[in-house]
Amino acid sequence: DGEVHMNELKNGNTEMFWNPTAEVRRQRLKRHIVLFEEQMDFESERLWQHVTSAINKGDQHKATQEKFVLEEEQRNAARERRESGTEWKPLLFRHDAGTNEWHYKYEDLRPWDPLNDIAQFEKDGILQTMERHLSTRMSNHKSTCINNQITRHKRSAKDCRRRKTSDQPSNHSQNTESSCSTPESVQELSDDDGKYLGFESLCAQCGKEMNHLKEIHSAVLSLQKAQQDIHR
């Protein structure tokens, strides 16, 4: 948060390396913290409050003493658990016996999706991502609709063939079956699945969410074009 200078030892010149101006400060990310009175005893800000206070006052001796008190309490607690055979079960971390490392239980290593991810936040120690879910929801819903329609269509075609087998002579079966529209392949589905398979258009919810996604996509393209214009 303060100025950083580089000092040339050879000639004694000093050069400004970093200056957090008012403009830079305005661009900083907003810090979200849990209110102090709502924090539990072992949360960092509350646990280290006396050490932090001493550091802010420039009292290194007091800070060292407070740090020693905390560490001694932790050693005593570990000793008591060991003597009583109590297993320590971390809430947010798991131990990898193979690498002898601790890993955060709820880590999310997937790339950030600017079209679907809105913000990351912490709740009860768990990092979470606020998502739009539109694309996932639409995709799942669309797949369900198509699968249901395919199932109904197959059942209808099967019944159609069964009726023709029982009602028509064998030499007429080929010509008669041509009136039943059975899709040759249901694996390769395009965006116009309903049209190609002879189904009705997808349900209203699919159409609504598809339109919403198109609007978002258009807005993103517009922003990208504006950024390119600014860059030029």
Phi and psi in degrees as a GROMACS rama.xvg file:
@    title "Ramachandran Plot"
@    xaxis  label "Phi"
@    yaxis  label "Psi"
@TYPE xy
-116.333  175.319  GLY-2
-71.251  145.325  GLU-3
-123.71  128.53  VAL-4
-117.253  152.63  HIS-5
-108.876  128.1  MET-6
-107.3  122.599  ASN-7
-82.327  113.902  GLU-8
-68.7299  -29.4335  LEU-9
-69.4449  -46.26  LYS-10
-115.087  -2.1989  ASN-11
78.0084  7.08949  GLY-12
-73.6733  146.267  ASN-13
-117.753  132.342  THR-14
-126.278  137.386  GLU-15
-69.8009  124.744  MET-16
-101.976  -37.7675  PHE-17
-150.202  132.962  TRP-18
-137.426  103.067  ASN-19
-74.242  84.2339  PRO-20
-69.1433  173.462  THR-21
-59.786  -35.8988  ALA-22
-65.4164  -41.1325  GLU-23
-64.1345  -41.9375  VAL-24
-63.9442  -35.4571  ARG-25
-67.6667  -24.2535  ARG-26
-88.339  -3.96599  GLN-27
-66.3182  147.88  ARG-28
-65.7131  142.511  LEU-29
-70.3241  133.62  LYS-30
-92.8238  124.857  ARG-31
-106.828  121.686  HIS-32
-130.782  157.145  ILE-33
-78.0062  135.595  VAL-34
-54.7112  139.914  LEU-35
-56.9191  -42.2105  PHE-36
-69.7384  -14.5197  GLU-37
-96.906  -4.39396  GLU-38
-79.0639  149.873  GLN-39
-83.6089  168.448  MET-40
-60.802  -31.109  ASP-41
-98.4272  7.81438  PHE-42
-76.108  143.871  GLU-43
-53.6605  -48.4332  SER-44
-62.2428  -40.8905  GLU-45
-74.699  -43.0773  ARG-46
-61.9056  -40.2417  LEU-47
-101.584  16.9737  TRP-48
-59.2416  -39.1651  GLN-49
-73.6694  -35.6566  HIS-50
-65.3161  -45.191  VAL-51
-61.2243  -42.5719  THR-52
-61.8  -42.4839  SER-53
-66.1361  -39.1204  ALA-54
-63.957  -44.2911  ILE-55
-62.6104  -28.8522  ASN-56
-86.0129  -4.95114  LYS-57
78.022  17.1203  GLY-58
-96.4213  87.6064  ASP-59
-66.1666  -36.0102  GLN-60
-63.4344  -46.1376  HIS-61
-64.3737  -41.1438  LYS-62
-61.739  -41.0403  ALA-63
-65.0634  -40.4205  THR-64
-62.7235  -46.8409  GLN-65
-63.8211  -38.0483  GLU-66
-64.5018  -40.5914  LYS-67
-63.7041  -39.4067  PHE-68
-60.7255  -45.7875  VAL-69
-62.2962  -47.0266  LEU-70
-65.7746  -35.3926  GLU-71
-68.0789  -37.9856  GLU-72
-63.0956  -39.4148  GLU-73
-67.8721  -38.5454  GLN-74
-64.252  -43.073  ARG-75
-63.6211  -40.5833  ASN-76
-65.0287  -40.7173  ALA-77
-64.8642  -38.5992  ALA-78
-65.1718  -42.6304  ARG-79
-64.5187  -39.7026  GLU-80
-65.9941  -39.4324  ARG-81
-64.848  -41.7605  ARG-82
-69.9349  -33.4819  GLU-83
-90.9726  -4.11877  SER-84
73.1211  21.3978  GLY-85
-82.0244  127.843  THR-86
-84.4391  134.411  GLU-87
-86.0069  121.381  TRP-88
-116.745  99.9681  LYS-89
-64.1024  144.769  PRO-90
-81.7916  -33.6357  LEU-91
-116.062  -6.14515  LEU-92
-130.971  151.697  PHE-93
-124.79  150.723  ARG-94
-100.307  128.102  HIS-95
-94.1925  106.974  ASP-96
-65.8129  -29.0594  ALA-97
-66.3454  -43.7619  GLY-98
-102.39  -6.56317  THR-99
57.6166  40.5737  ASN-100
-123.029  155.994  GLU-101
-101.003  138.085  TRP-102
-128.095  141.483  HIS-103
-67.4636  129.468  TYR-104
-64.9083  -33.0315  LYS-105
-109.521  28.2679  TYR-106
-65.582  140.601  GLU-107
-122.553  103.556  ASP-108
-98.7655  4.83737  LEU-109
-71.2894  153.79  ARG-110
-63.8164  150.723  PRO-111
-69.0674  130.639  TRP-112
-105.499  101.53  ASP-113
-64.7236  -20.5592  PRO-114
-83.2989  -22.883  LEU-115
-119.238  -29.3053  ASN-116
-91.5871  130.482  ASP-117
-100.891  -50.7596  ILE-118
-160.597  156.468  ALA-119
-109.121  141.343  GLN-120
-149.774  165.31  PHE-121
-113.904  134.551  GLU-122
-137.942  121.581  LYS-123
55.4833  37.4598  ASP-124
82.0951  -0.469498  GLY-125
-106.968  122.008  ILE-126
-75.891  129.279  LEU-127
-132.415  159.288  GLN-128
-117.449  125.439  THR-129
-81.0251  123.708  MET-130
-121.875  156.135  GLU-131
-76.5256  -35.0121  ARG-132
66.4702  0.667991  HIS-133
-61.5235  -49.1896  LEU-134
-63.9544  -43.8953  SER-135
-65.6986  -45.0282  THR-136
-63.5049  -44.5655  ARG-137
-64.1714  -43.6412  MET-138
-61.6706  -46.3324  SER-139
-64.4021  -42.7751  ASN-140
-66.9206  -40.9373  HIS-141
-62.9687  -43.3033  LYS-142
-62.2286  -40.3223  SER-143
-62.7873  -44.7353  THR-144
-60.0873  -47.4785  CYS-145
-64.7985  -43.4408  ILE-146
-61.8785  -40.814  ASN-147
-63.5596  -41.7828  ASN-148
-66.5104  -40.2341  GLN-149
-62.7201  -42.3691  ILE-150
-61.4699  -45.7325  THR-151
-63.9139  -39.8692  ARG-152
-66.5381  -42.1608  HIS-153
-62.5823  -42.2341  LYS-154
-63.7341  -40.8546  ARG-155
-64.8779  -42.4256  SER-156
-65.8468  -37.6199  ALA-157
-65.562  -43.9178  LYS-158
-62.704  -38.3688  ASP-159
-61.8369  -46.7381  CYS-160
-64.0046  -38.1533  ARG-161
-64.0962  -41.9175  ARG-162
-64.6005  -41.3636  ARG-163
-69.0678  -36.3252  LYS-164
-63.9212  -37.6972  THR-165
-84.1387  -29.474  SER-166
-97.7063  -26.3329  ASP-167
-110.452  149.937  GLN-168
-63.7445  154.988  PRO-169
-62.3639  -32.7058  SER-170
-75.0162  -10.3301  ASN-171
-101.895  -7.83841  HIS-172
-62.4973  -36.5844  SER-173
-67.2057  -45.3412  GLN-174
-67.8049  -36.4884  ASN-175
-70.7569  -39.1553  THR-176
-65.8861  -21.4558  GLU-177
-65.659  -17.6126  SER-178
-78.0975  -14.7077  SER-179
-90.4521  122.361  CYS-180
-88.5638  94.9439  SER-181
-103.502  122.913  THR-182
-62.925  135.333  PRO-183
-68.6042  -33.9761  GLU-184
-145.096  132.05  SER-185
-109.347  2.00217  VAL-186
-77.6651  -39.1022  GLN-187
-95.5028  98.8223  GLU-188
-111.899  134.074  LEU-189
-101.613  -173.394  SER-190
-68.0107  -19.9156  ASP-191
-103.316  43.8714  ASP-192
-54.4273  -47.637  ASP-193
-59.5125  -40.912  GLY-194
-66.5459  -45.4485  LYS-195
-71.2719  -30.3625  TYR-196
-92.6404  0.37305  LEU-197
79.6518  14.8762  GLY-198
-86.4333  169.515  PHE-199
-74.4346  164.966  GLU-200
-61.3201  159.629  SER-201
-61.1776  162.361  LEU-202
-63.8747  167.484  CYS-203
-61.6402  -36.7845  ALA-204
-64.6123  -40.9252  GLN-205
-60.6509  -46.5836  CYS-206
-62.9712  -40.586  GLY-207
-63.9117  -45.1953  LYS-208
-71.6139  -32.487  GLU-209
-62.5773  -43.1292  MET-210
-63.7693  -39.4697  ASN-211
-62.8733  -43.2013  HIS-212
-63.5106  -38.6398  LEU-213
-63.0918  -39.2555  LYS-214
-63.6042  -42.7378  GLU-215
-63.1474  -44.2066  ILE-216
-61.8345  -41.9122  HIS-217
-63.159  -40.6915  SER-218
-63.8554  -41.0756  ALA-219
-65.1021  -42.8342  VAL-220
-61.1371  -39.0042  LEU-221
-63.8128  -41.5781  SER-222
-64.8299  -41.8929  LEU-223
-62.636  -40.3982  GLN-224
-64.6064  -40.3032  LYS-225
-63.0038  -40.9854  ALA-226
-62.6833  -41.6113  GLN-227
-64.0497  -40.9068  GLN-228
-62.6652  -43.0503  ASP-229
-63.0758  -42.3857  ILE-230
-62.123  -42.5057  HIS-231
